[in-house]
Amino acid sequence: MQKVIFVMGATASGKTHFINHYFAGKDVAVLNIFDYQQKAYEEAGFGKMIPMGVQIRCLMKANDMLLNDIIEKLKQGRDVVVEQTFFKAKRRIVYVDAIREAVDAEIDIYVMCPGNEQWQENIRKRELEDDRGSFEMNAAEIEFPNPIEGFDSIYEMSDDGVKLRFDPPLDEHFLIDARKQIAEEKERIQKDGTIVRFAGRRSILQPKKRTIVAGIILPKWVVLECLDLGRVEIVF
């Protein structure tokens, strides 16, 4: 049976370092969501300054392309390692559901959980101190994977090493609610609305508003400066 291994975590949590060392010399295909995002932006004809509506469509396209490649490689008999942020459970459920439907494969996930001292050191090494506040805010939003999402094994990678987690499954209604949220979100986006959270409230911000990207691009949401509303988070 083929295997797909997801490696998730906050920015500078050590995802790439872990993959390069833990899977070095192993016959696996390594895929990174960042590469797919960059490809989607290039195909859309944008560089760093991307209109909000285009941003969301590019992120959705990148996720679709990555998911399709994962499934294709599994069908070819390859094991796959995927670097993703996967902050939200509903994003992970979409991937797991699609993979389960398409192929018979083992699905594992490793969650990068460095101690604060190590994480801050990683940020310094990558010269990302100016965005430290955004990273900390994003990390606080991470929903730790749960067995109800469909993973065969869930691992926590901390300063002490790798630990297999044995958390009890959440209630089945968790899956029902997550899938419902995804369906509703797709419907709203198709109506040219962008899901945002502003001042603690969820609302719809139409892409007609003059907004530009001014923050770090993340697979699950993007921190933006909105010219007429101030700071806005796209929840993706």
C-alpha positions in Angstrom: 0.0 0.0 0.0 1.2 3.5 -0.9 1.6 6.2 1.7 1.2 9.9 1.8 2.8 11.8 4.6 1.8 15.4 5.4 4.1 17.7 7.3 2.3 20.7 8.8 3.2 23.6 11.0 3.6 27.3 11.4 6.1 29.4 9.3 9.7 28.6 10.4 8.6 25.7 12.5 11.1 23.4 10.7 8.9 21.6 8.1 11.5 21.7 5.3 14.4 20.9 7.6 12.5 17.9 9.0 11.6 16.6 5.5 15.2 17.0 4.2 16.7 15.1 7.1 14.0 12.5 8.0 13.3 11.4 4.4 16.8 11.9 3.0 17.7 8.9 0.7 14.2 7.5 0.7 12.3 6.8 -2.5 9.5 9.4 -2.0 8.1 12.2 -4.0 8.4 15.5 -2.1 5.8 18.2 -2.8 5.5 21.7 -1.3 2.4 23.8 -1.4 4.6 27.0 -1.7 5.8 25.8 -5.2 2.2 25.4 -6.3 1.2 28.8 -5.0 4.0 30.4 -6.9 3.1 28.6 -10.1 -0.6 29.7 -9.7 0.5 33.4 -9.2 2.8 33.2 -12.3 0.1 31.7 -14.4 -2.3 34.5 -13.3 0.4 37.1 -14.4 1.0 38.5 -10.9 4.1 38.9 -8.7 4.0 40.1 -5.1 1.2 42.6 -5.5 -1.9 40.5 -6.1 -5.5 41.7 -5.9 -7.6 40.0 -3.2 -10.0 38.2 -5.6 -7.1 36.9 -7.6 -5.3 35.9 -4.5 -8.1 33.6 -3.3 -8.5 32.0 -6.7 -4.8 31.3 -6.9 -4.7 29.7 -3.5 -7.6 27.5 -4.4 -6.0 26.6 -7.7 -2.7 25.8 -6.0 -4.5 23.5 -3.5 -6.3 21.7 -6.3 -3.1 21.2 -8.3 -1.3 19.9 -5.3 -4.1 17.5 -4.4 -4.3 16.2 -8.0 -0.5 15.6 -8.1 -0.6 13.7 -4.8 -3.3 11.4 -6.1 -1.6 10.9 -9.4 1.7 9.9 -7.8 0.0 7.5 -5.5 -1.7 5.9 -8.5 1.8 5.6 -10.1 2.9 3.6 -7.0 4.9 6.4 -5.4 5.0 7.3 -1.7 4.5 11.0 -1.3 5.7 13.6 1.4 3.8 16.9 1.3 4.7 20.1 3.0 1.6 22.0 3.9 0.6 24.5 6.7 -2.8 22.8 7.1 -3.8 25.1 10.0 -7.5 24.3 9.8 -9.1 20.9 10.2 -11.6 21.5 7.4 -8.7 22.0 4.9 -7.1 18.7 5.9 -10.5 16.9 5.7 -10.9 18.0 2.0 -7.5 16.3 1.2 -8.2 13.2 3.2 -11.6 12.7 1.7 -10.3 13.1 -1.9 -7.4 10.8 -1.4 -9.6 8.1 0.3 -12.0 8.2 -2.6 -9.3 8.0 -5.3 -6.8 5.5 -4.0 -6.1 2.9 -1.3 -3.3 4.6 0.7 -2.0 5.1 4.2 -2.3 8.8 5.3 -0.1 10.0 8.1 0.6 13.5 9.3 3.5 15.1 11.3 2.9 18.3 13.2 5.9 20.5 13.8 5.8 21.8 17.4 9.2 23.3 18.3 9.6 25.0 21.6 9.3 28.8 21.6 13.1 29.3 22.0 13.8 27.0 18.9 11.0 28.6 16.9 12.3 32.2 17.6 15.8 31.0 16.6 14.4 29.7 13.4 12.7 33.0 12.7 16.0 34.9 13.3 18.0 32.5 11.1 15.5 33.2 8.2 15.6 36.9 8.9 11.9 37.1 9.4 11.8 39.1 12.6 9.7 41.9 11.1 6.8 39.4 10.6 7.2 37.7 14.0 3.8 39.1 15.2 2.0 37.7 12.2 3.6 34.3 12.6 2.6 34.2 16.3 -1.0 35.2 15.5 -1.1 32.5 12.8 0.4 29.8 15.0 -2.3 30.5 17.6 -4.9 29.6 15.0 -3.6 26.1 14.4 -6.1 23.3 15.0 -4.2 20.2 16.0 -5.2 17.1 13.9 -7.6 14.6 15.3 -8.2 11.0 14.3 -11.8 11.8 13.2 -10.3 13.7 10.2 -9.3 10.3 8.8 -5.5 10.1 9.4 -4.0 6.6 10.0 -1.3 8.1 12.3 -0.7 11.5 13.8 2.8 12.4 15.0 4.0 15.4 17.1 7.5 16.6 16.3 8.9 18.6 19.2 12.4 19.4 20.6 12.3 16.0 22.3 11.7 14.2 19.0 8.8 12.4 17.3 5.9 11.2 19.4 2.9 9.2 18.1 -0.3 10.9 19.4 -3.3 8.9 20.7 -5.9 11.6 21.1 -9.6 10.3 21.3 -11.7 11.0 18.2 -14.0 14.0 18.2 -17.7 13.5 17.7 -18.9 12.7 14.2 -20.7 16.0 14.0 -17.2 17.7 13.8 -16.9 16.2 10.3 -20.4 17.1 9.3 -19.9 20.7 10.4 -16.5 21.0 8.6 -17.8 19.6 5.3 -20.8 22.0 5.6 -18.4 25.0 6.1 -16.4 24.0 3.1 -19.5 23.7 0.9 -20.9 27.1 2.1 -17.5 28.8 1.6 -17.2 27.6 -2.0 -20.6 28.8 -2.7 -19.8 32.3 -1.3 -16.5 32.5 -3.2 -18.3 31.5 -6.4 -20.5 34.6 -5.9 -17.3 36.7 -6.0 -17.2 37.3 -2.3 -14.1 36.8 -0.3 -14.4 35.3 3.3 -12.7 37.6 5.7 -12.5 38.1 9.5 -12.4 41.7 10.5 -12.5 43.1 14.1 -13.4 39.6 15.3 -16.4 39.2 13.0 -16.7 37.1 9.9 -18.0 38.9 6.8 -17.9 39.1 3.0 -15.5 41.6 1.4 -16.2 42.0 -2.3 -13.1 42.0 -4.5 -14.2 45.3 -6.0 -12.7 47.1 -3.0 -9.2 48.4 -3.6 -7.0 46.0 -1.6 -3.5 44.8 -2.1 -1.3 42.2 -0.5 1.1 43.6 2.0 1.9 40.6 4.2 3.3 37.1 4.2 1.4 34.7 1.9 0.2 31.6 3.7 -1.7 28.6 2.4 -4.5 28.9 4.8 -5.0 32.6 5.1 -3.3 35.7 4.0 -2.6 38.8 6.2 -3.5 41.9 4.2 -3.6 45.7 4.5 -7.0 46.8 3.3 -6.8 50.5 2.2 -10.2 51.4 3.5 -10.7 48.9 6.4 -7.3 48.5 7.9 -5.9 45.1 8.8 -7.9 42.1 7.4 -7.3 38.4 7.6 -8.5 36.1 4.8 -9.5 32.9 6.4 -8.5 30.2 3.9 
